[in-house]
């Protein structure tokens, strides 16, 4: 009974250090961009040694991909809305789009997306890794649209295309102008208008 806390304490400390490294890296990437962020700066901001950072993440690319993966996992969880045959289709779809808009309006998400795009332009290997990471996560819309189509509630021969088209309608107003052109995030009334028009 005495040995158990000693056995679990290092794991908790390791988890705390890893969380501190990830938080510090998000702050550094947001403040300085990908190229100007160094593992030394991440270590200093996290209050850990550079060796500790490398024990958790073998490279800056790996650290950045972990942040993107974690961010997309949270977004994927938010979009994990199962299709319900007993509920109105429009209301379900509107909720799904509203959840997507909430993700797109997370300040960390917008800043990191901008950094990822710039980093991807300068580092093709990183860009390919990012695309692979992101490609694993955008299943929420596609799964819902496929289920609704299978139930005969949406008329589409290609649910994956329809889901991508819907995402493009949303991102055309609530992602690309903000990330590529520095436009402000949409206020709630504008978000509601985009969601309603896209769903309709």
N, C-alpha and C positions, 0 to 999 in steps of 0.2 A: 504493500500500500504506500510505502514511503517512496519507492523507486519510480512509480508511475508519473508523478508530476515532473520529476527530473527528466524522464524520457520524452515527455511531450513538450516541455518548455522550449528546447531548441527549435522544434518545428514551428512553434508559435512565433518565436523571434525571427526565424527565417521568413515566415509569411509577412511579418511586419516590415522587415527590411525590403522584401520584394515589393510590397505595396508602396513603400516610401520611394523606392527607385522608380516605379511606374509613375507615381504622382509627380516626382521631380522631373522626369523625362517629358511628361506632358507639358509642364510649365516651361521647360527649356525649349522644347520644339515650338511651342506657341510664341515664345518671346523672341527666339533667334532664327527659327527656320531649321531645316534639316541639316544643311551643310555646315552652318555655324555652330551647331550643337555638338559638343564633344562628350565623351564618356567621363572625362575629368570633371566637367561642369555638372553633369548629372550626379556624379558621386558627391560633389561638394554640396549641391542643393539638397540631396537626400540625407546628408550627414553620415555617409558610409564611405568605406575605402573604395578606390577604383577596382581593387581586386574583388571586392564583394559584388560590385556591379557586373564584372565579367564572370563571376561564378554563377550569376543568374541569367545573364544574356551574353552570348559569345561575341556579339558585334552590335554596332549601332543599328545596322539594318534589322537584326533580329529583335532588338528592343522596340524599334518603330513598328515592325510588323506585329509584335505582341500587342502594342497599344491599339493599332487598327483592328486587330482581331477581337480584342476585348470590347472595343467600341461597337463593332458590328454585331458581336454576340448579344450585347445589350439591346441593340436595335432589332435584331432578329427575335429576341424574346418578346419585345414590345409588339412585334407584328405577328406573333404566334396566336392568331385569332381563328379558332376552328370554324369552318362553315357550319351553319345550323339550318337544316332544312325546314325547321318549324318557325323561323324568324324571317321578317321581311328582308329581302336582298339589299335594298337600297340602304337601310339603316346599318346593316352589317358592313357594307362596303364603305359607307361614310365613316364609320368608326375606324376601319382599317386605314383609310387615307388620313384621318386626323392623327392617328398614332404615328404614321410616317412623317407628317408635318412636325410633330413634336420632336422627333429624332433630328430632323433637318434643322430645327431651330435651337438645338443644343449648341451653345457657344463653342465648346470643345470640339464638337463634331464639325462645325463649319470651319474653324481654324485648322484643324488637323486635315480636313479634306483639301483645303487650299495648299497646305504644306506638302501633302502627299502628291498632289498633281505636279507641283513644281519639282519635287524630288524625283518623281517618275520621269519627267522630261530629261533630267540630267543623268539619271542612273537607270538604264534600260533593264538591268537585272532586277533591281528593286521594283521597277514598274511591273515586271512579269510576276514577281512574288506577290505584289499587292493585288493584282488582278486575280490571281489564284485564291488569295485570302478572301477578297470581296465576293468572288463568284460562289463561294460556299455559303454565303450568308443571306442572299436576297431571295429566299424561298417563300417568305410569308405571303406576298401578293400572288405568286404563281400557284401555290398550294390552294389558296382560297378560291381563286378564279377557276382552277381546274375542278374543284369540288362543286362549285356552283354550276359550271357548264355540264358536268356529269349528271347533275340533278335536273337539268333542263331549264334552269332559271336564267342562264346567260347564253346568248346565241353567239358562239364562236367555234370555229373549227380548229383553232390554234390557241389554247389557253395560255401557253407560255408567251406567245406574241402579244396577246391581249393584255396580260399582266405587265409586260415590258412597256407597252404603249401607255397604260395607265400611269405607271411610274414616271414615264417621260413627260406626261401632261403635268404631273405634280412638280417634278424637278425643274421643268422649264420655267416655272414661276418662283419656286421656293428653294432652289439650290444653285443652279448654274448662274443666275444673275448675281447672287451673293458671293459665290466662290470665285467666279471668273471676272466679274466687273466691280466687285466691292460694294454692291448695293446693300442697303440695310435689310436685316431680317424682316419678314412680313409681320405686320401687326395682326392681332387676332381677327379683326374683321376681314382683312385681306386673306388670311389663312382660310377662314370659313368660306369666302367666295371661291377661292381656288379649289377647295375640297368639294364644294357643291357642284361646281361646273365640271370638274374632272369626273365625278361619279355620274352625273347626268349624261 
